[in-house]
């Protein structure tokens, strides 16, 4: 039996892609929307069985505030967090807010489905390997590996970063061109260069990689610094 759910993510393209995939597999998607800051209002008004809550920064301040409100006003709704490879703090924050589970952004659709069903049944939906990794990091903290997001951001020009941000927001070639004041053919060339530099084959893959590595958050922070705004 399909799950009645909502999909929210700060990047609309990812929310809509996941929603489409789940619809094809027989689930009833009440809404696919962005950003996550508006999740509580929608969930409270529509009351799905499960809310898939996508975030690129599970350890960020206030990220899970919408989940706290959802669980306060609609405790019967199971919230499943979709995020990058989590830190122990990220997993702890998700469950402390009332989430029923945590699934990596790069999990296969079958894994997301299994987690949804477990969450709807009132079970904790988190892969044992994620918990093992979190506990191992707590017990044996290691030096941080090379920051993939920072490395990828350095490989892109400012123009290409803007293109990637627009791609992640779901803009097509003509919309990108209009927003940047360039020809569609130039926009198409920029998109192809971004895909090549990121080592991916599609716009959806580029958006997912940018979210998983925190590249978009770094790009936004850099833009605010250049504008003299607080980060």
Secondary structure, DSSP 8 states (H G I E B T S, - for coil): ---EEEEEESSHHHHHHHHHHHHHTT-EEEEEES-GGGHHHHHHHH--SEEEEE-S-TTSTTTTHHHHHHHHH-TTSEEEEEESS--HHHHHHHHHHT-SEEEETT--HHHHHHHHHHHHTT--EE-HHHHHHHHHHHHS-------HHHHHHHHS-HHHHHHHHHHHTT--HHHHHHHHTS-HHHHHHHHHHHHHHHT-SSHHHHHHHHHHHTHHHHHHHHHHHHTT---
